[in-house]
Amino acid sequence: MSSGNGLLRRLTRPLRVRWRRAQRRGGILMYHRIAEEPCDPWGLCVTPAHFEEQMAFLAERSAAVDLASFATDDAYTPAGGRIAVTFDDGYVDNLEQALPILERHGIPATIFLVGRAPGRQREFWWDALQRAIMESGHLPATLDFPFGDGPRSFTFSETEEERLANATWSADNDDPATPRQFLFLALWSAIVVLTPDEQDAAVDYLLAWAGMPVAAPAGRLPASADAFARLAGHPLVSIGSHTLDHASLTDLSRPRQHAQIVEGHRAVEALMGQRIDRFSYPFGRIDDGARAEIAALGVDVACTSVGMAATIGDNRRELPRLQVTDRGGADFARWLREDHGLLAAA
């Protein structure tokens, strides 16, 4: 049954894509970090130079609009000519690297903040896991992982060829092919469902096991609370909420979903001293409980991580977004135009 349904989805997907491209549409771009890193399995980093080229292209086409336009009909056009820029999580480089470029080109942007993250002197757990597993040198041959549903044991060995292959691996696009890649994904899946305190303990344990310092590089930290508070009233920057702890909402009970969404939203409102009218689902994960909580909050627009252009008929509290990877301006323009039917008219 499942394989038949999967075949049906594969056969009908081109029809759905063509149908969506025939609708009035626009693009919501999803960024995380404006930085250059030697290893980036989730494609979270765009270099400052490439981000400059991308924003220059949007400015040249007069395409950039605030995300609020997607809550109404204003952002949806026959040629997909309106683009909103968003950032998830609130990394320090969003302000140190991205903001000057946005200001230089007059590009509005929304930053979705994790409620308890601003000013926290710890990197997000997925970055710590990446540092422990993908960026470390020699790893011990065995790992006893005591977190989650029960102790798990892993064995590890790799060739030099396998180690070198890890630097260019894309976890979103490539199947795991080396022992380190398999270990990384297994641990990611185990840690994502833990409580925030357990996540911190788990990655600290793994960093020590891998012989890596627990202290994070400063460039990977969230920006400070004061830095975000100073953005209140900025003509180009709007702030949204992104739960209290970047929780995987589909793995939570309804009471915990409520706490993560509502308390996170209130924390961001308190930080900014103003109503927050936009939200982003962590990991793009959404279910009926999360939908109900967002509707009760009364936000105007909420974003998922479904990788397609937004169309005029989409639920405004469940809008798809396009994750931007590290690419130059010309390739960025081609990707928007050819892959997603945006900015199609000359």
C-alpha positions in Angstrom: 0.0 0.0 0.0 2.7 2.5 1.0 4.8 1.9 -2.1 1.7 2.3 -4.3 0.9 5.6 -2.7 4.5 6.7 -3.1 4.4 5.9 -6.8 1.1 7.9 -7.1 2.7 10.9 -5.4 5.8 10.7 -7.7 3.6 10.5 -10.8 1.3 13.4 -9.8 3.9 15.7 -8.4 4.8 17.2 -11.9 1.1 18.0 -12.3 0.9 19.7 -8.9 4.0 21.7 -9.7 2.6 22.9 -13.0 -0.8 23.7 -11.4 1.0 25.8 -8.7 3.0 27.6 -11.3 -0.1 28.6 -13.1 -1.4 30.3 -9.9 -0.6 33.8 -8.7 2.4 33.2 -6.5 5.4 34.6 -4.7 8.5 33.4 -2.9 9.4 33.3 0.8 13.2 32.7 1.2 14.5 30.9 4.3 18.0 31.7 5.5 19.7 30.6 8.7 23.3 31.8 8.8 25.4 34.3 6.8 28.8 32.7 7.4 31.4 30.6 5.8 32.0 27.2 7.4 34.2 24.2 6.3 31.4 21.8 6.9 27.7 22.5 6.4 25.6 19.2 6.1 22.2 21.0 6.4 23.1 23.8 4.0 22.5 26.5 6.6 25.3 28.8 5.6 25.4 31.4 2.8 28.7 33.3 2.5 28.5 37.1 3.0 29.8 37.6 -0.6 27.0 35.4 -2.1 24.4 36.9 0.2 25.4 40.3 -1.1 25.0 39.1 -4.7 21.6 37.6 -3.9 20.3 40.8 -2.2 21.6 42.9 -5.0 19.6 40.8 -7.5 16.4 41.3 -5.5 17.1 45.0 -5.3 17.7 45.3 -9.0 14.4 43.6 -9.7 12.6 45.6 -7.0 11.3 42.2 -5.8 11.7 42.3 -2.1 8.6 42.8 0.2 8.0 42.4 3.8 6.6 39.0 4.9 3.3 40.7 5.9 2.5 41.1 2.2 2.0 37.3 2.2 -0.8 37.5 4.8 -2.9 39.4 2.2 -3.1 39.1 -1.6 -0.5 41.7 -2.3 2.5 39.4 -2.7 1.0 37.0 -5.2 1.5 37.9 -8.8 1.2 36.0 -12.1 5.0 36.1 -12.7 5.9 35.4 -9.1 7.5 38.8 -8.8 7.4 39.4 -5.0 10.0 37.8 -2.7 10.2 37.9 1.2 13.4 37.3 3.1 13.3 35.4 6.4 15.9 34.1 8.9 15.3 31.3 11.4 16.8 31.1 14.9 18.5 34.4 15.4 22.2 33.8 15.0 24.7 36.6 15.8 25.7 36.7 12.1 22.2 37.8 11.2 23.0 41.1 12.7 26.7 41.4 12.2 26.9 40.1 8.6 23.4 40.1 7.1 21.9 43.3 8.4 24.5 45.7 6.9 23.8 44.0 3.5 20.1 44.3 3.9 20.4 48.0 4.8 22.7 48.6 1.8 20.2 47.2 -0.6 17.0 48.3 1.2 15.7 44.7 1.6 13.1 44.0 4.4 13.6 40.8 6.4 12.0 38.8 9.2 14.0 37.1 11.9 12.3 34.3 13.7 13.6 34.1 17.3 13.7 31.1 19.6 12.3 32.5 22.8 15.0 31.4 25.2 17.9 31.7 22.8 18.9 35.4 22.7 22.0 36.0 24.7 22.5 32.3 25.5 26.1 31.4 25.6 25.6 28.0 24.0 25.3 27.1 20.4 22.2 25.4 19.2 22.3 21.6 19.7 22.4 20.7 16.0 25.5 22.9 15.6 27.2 21.3 18.6 26.4 17.9 17.2 27.9 18.9 13.8 31.0 20.0 15.6 31.3 16.8 17.6 30.7 14.4 14.7 31.3 16.0 11.4 34.1 18.5 12.3 36.2 16.5 14.7 39.3 14.5 13.7 39.7 11.0 14.9 36.7 9.5 16.7 36.9 6.7 19.3 35.9 3.3 18.0 32.9 2.9 20.3 30.2 5.2 21.6 27.8 4.4 24.4 25.0 7.0 24.2 22.9 7.0 27.4 20.2 9.5 26.4 16.7 9.1 25.2 14.7 5.9 25.3 17.6 3.9 26.6 21.4 3.3 26.1 22.5 2.8 22.6 25.9 1.6 21.5 27.7 2.5 18.2 30.9 1.3 16.7 32.9 3.6 14.4 35.7 3.3 11.9 36.4 5.1 8.7 39.0 5.2 5.9 40.8 8.4 4.9 38.7 8.5 1.7 35.5 8.4 3.7 36.7 11.1 6.0 37.4 13.5 3.1 34.0 12.8 1.6 32.2 14.2 4.6 33.1 17.8 4.0 30.8 18.1 0.9 28.0 15.9 2.1 24.5 17.4 2.0 22.2 15.7 4.5 19.1 17.0 2.8 20.1 15.8 -0.7 22.5 12.9 -0.3 21.9 9.5 1.3 24.4 8.8 4.0 27.4 6.9 2.6 30.1 7.0 5.3 30.2 5.8 8.9 30.4 9.4 10.1 27.3 10.4 8.1 25.3 7.4 9.4 26.3 8.2 13.0 25.5 11.9 12.6 21.9 11.2 11.3 21.3 8.5 14.0 22.3 10.9 16.8 20.4 13.8 15.2 17.2 11.7 15.2 17.8 10.7 18.8 18.5 14.2 20.1 15.8 16.1 18.3 13.0 14.5 20.5 14.8 15.1 23.8 13.9 17.9 26.3 16.1 21.1 26.0 18.1 20.1 29.1 18.6 16.6 27.8 19.7 18.0 24.4 22.4 20.2 26.1 23.6 17.2 28.2 23.7 15.0 25.1 25.8 17.3 22.9 28.1 18.1 25.8 28.7 14.4 26.3 29.3 13.9 22.5 31.7 16.9 22.4 33.7 15.4 25.3 33.7 11.9 23.6 35.0 13.4 20.4 37.7 15.4 22.1 36.2 18.8 21.1 35.8 21.8 23.4 32.4 22.3 24.9 32.6 26.1 24.5 31.1 27.1 21.2 32.8 29.4 18.6 31.5 32.9 19.2 30.2 33.2 15.6 27.8 30.3 16.1 26.0 31.8 19.1 22.6 33.5 19.1 22.7 37.3 19.1 22.2 39.0 22.4 18.8 40.0 23.8 19.9 43.7 23.8 20.9 43.5 20.2 17.5 42.2 19.2 15.6 44.7 21.5 17.4 47.5 19.7 15.8 46.4 16.4 12.4 47.4 17.6 11.2 50.0 15.1 13.9 49.2 12.6 12.5 50.2 9.1 13.6 46.9 7.5 13.7 44.2 10.2 10.6 42.5 11.7 10.7 39.9 14.4 8.7 36.7 14.6 8.6 33.8 17.0 10.0 30.3 16.6 8.8 28.5 19.8 10.5 28.7 23.2 13.2 26.1 22.7 13.1 25.3 18.9 11.1 22.2 19.8 10.0 19.5 17.3 6.3 20.2 17.7 5.1 17.0 16.2 6.9 15.0 19.0 5.2 16.9 21.8 1.9 16.4 23.7 -0.7 19.1 23.3 0.2 20.8 26.7 3.9 20.9 25.7 3.0 22.2 22.3 1.0 24.9 23.9 3.8 25.9 26.2 6.4 25.9 23.5 4.3 28.0 21.1 2.5 30.4 23.4 5.4 30.9 25.9 7.9 31.3 23.1 5.6 33.9 21.4 5.1 35.8 24.7 8.9 35.8 25.4 9.6 37.4 22.0 6.9 39.9 22.5 8.3 40.9 25.9 11.8 41.2 24.4 10.7 43.4 21.6 8.1 45.3 23.5 5.5 45.0 20.8 2.9 42.6 19.3 4.5 39.8 17.2 2.4 38.9 14.2 4.4 36.1 12.5 5.7 32.6 13.4 7.9 29.9 12.0 7.5 26.2 12.7 10.9 24.6 13.9 12.2 22.0 11.4 9.0 22.8 9.4 7.1 20.2 11.5 3.4 20.8 11.9 0.4 18.8 12.9 -3.2 19.6 13.9 -2.3 20.5 17.4 0.3 23.1 16.3 -2.2 24.4 13.7 -4.7 25.0 16.5 -2.3 26.7 18.7 -1.2 29.1 16.0 -4.7 29.9 15.0 -5.5 30.7 18.7 -2.6 33.0 18.9 -4.0 35.0 16.0 -0.8 35.5 14.1 -1.1 36.9 10.6 1.3 34.7 8.8 3.2 31.5 9.7 5.9 29.7 7.7 6.8 26.0 7.2 9.9 24.6 5.5 8.1 23.0 2.5 10.3 23.9 -0.4 8.0 25.5 -3.0 6.7 28.9 -3.9 3.7 30.2 -2.1 0.4 30.6 -4.0 -2.6 32.8 -3.4 -4.7 29.8 -2.3 -2.3 28.6 0.4 -3.2 28.8 4.1 -1.6 32.0 5.4 -0.6 30.3 8.6 1.1 27.4 6.8 3.1 29.0 4.0 5.9 27.2 2.2 9.4 28.6 2.0 12.5 28.1 -0.1 15.7 27.3 1.7 18.5 29.3 0.1 21.8 27.5 -0.1 25.2 29.0 -0.9 25.2 30.1 -4.5 26.2 33.2 -6.4 23.8 35.8 -7.8 23.5 34.4 -11.3 22.8 30.9 -10.0 20.4 32.3 -7.4 18.5 34.1 -10.2 18.3 30.9 -12.3 17.2 28.9 -9.3 14.3 31.2 -8.5 13.3 31.5 -12.2 13.7 28.0 -13.5 13.3 25.8 -10.4 10.4 27.7 -8.8 8.8 29.9 -11.5 9.6 33.2 -9.6 10.6 36.5 -11.1 9.7 34.9 -14.5 9.1 38.1 -16.4 11.9 40.2 -17.7 
